Amino acid sequence: MTRPVTRPVTRLCDAEAVQPGRATLVWLSQTSSVILLRQTDGAIIGYRNACPHMGIELDWEPARLLTRDARFLRCTGHHALFELETGVCTQGPCEGDRLTRVPLRVEEGGVWMEG
């Protein structure tokens, strides 16, 4: 009999903390964080806070992660812009690359990261 493979799960925050039109930044360690976004349908998605251009953080201040119109995530280091829904870079030195999506689930009032 084979045992099912289980992946570690980490609770990131309360689901209600992820508000539409804002980016929520959750620190996993001193050097690693996750950006959480609430989509228009209410779903929550997440990306590693690392620009594909050089691996630097998009920003460490949540208020600066989104453009003023809240249509794109932005890397303040190199002014790259990323689509919220797909993480694809539409402008900047990494155009065509994408942010790394984080596997999430929302249950028991919390946002959980798998893996």
N, C-alpha and C positions, 0 to 999 in steps of 0.2 A: 504494500500500500504506500503510495507516495503522499507526502504531506503537501498541502497548498503552500505556495511561496507567499510570505507576507512581507509587505514593505513597511518600513517605519513611517509613522504618521506623527506630524507635529501640529499642535494647535497654534495658529498664528494670531488670531484676534476674534473678538465678537463680530458676527456678521453685520450687526447694525452699525459698527464703526466704519464700514466701507460705504461711503455716501456717493450718490451720483454726482458727476461733474468735478470730483476731487480724486486725487491719488492718495492712497494710504500706503505708507512705507513701514514695513515690519523688518526689524533687524533680527537675523538669525545668529550672528556673531559680530565681533568688532569689525569684520571686513566683508560681511556678506549680508545682503538684504533683498527683500522681495517687494515688488510694487503690486498693489492690489487695486483693481478698478471694478466698479459696478457698471455693467452694460445697461443699455436702455430697456432691455427685457427683464432686468433685475438680477441676472446671473452675475457672478463674481469670477473674474479671471485674474491671473497673476503672471508676472514676468520677473525673471532675475534682474536685479538692478545692475546690469553690466552692458555697456555699449559693445556691439559686435566689432566696432572699429579698433579699439585698443583694450577692451576689457575694463575700462574705468567705469565708475558709477555714473549713471545719467545725472544724478545729483544726490545729495544727502539730505536735502531740505524738501519735504513733500510739496510745499507750496510752489516750488520751482520746477516740478516734474512735468506739469502740463503747460501747454501754450496758453496765452491769455484767454482765448476763446474756448479752451478745454477740448479742442478737436484732435490734438496730437500729444504724445509724450515727446519730451525733448531731452537731448543730451546737452547740458549747458557747457560742457568742455569743448565740443566741436560743432554745436548748433545743428546736429542731426535731428530730424523729425521722424516719428514712428506712428503708424496707424494704431489706434487704440484696440481695434478688434483683432488684428492679425499680427501686430508687432513688426510689420515690414517697414523698413526705412524708405521714406519717400524723398528725402532731401538730406544731403550731407555726404561725408566721405565714405560711408558704408551703404550708400544707396543700393537697394535690392536685397541686402542682408536683412536678418530679422532678429528681434529679441528672443531669448530663450523662454518658452512658456513653462510655467510651473504647474504640475498636476495638482488640482485642488478639489476639495469637496466641501459642501456646506451642509452641516447637520448639527443638531442639538444646539442651535443658536451660535455656532462658531464656524470659522473658516479653518480648514485643516489642509496641510500640505502633505502629499504622499511622496515617499521616496527620499 
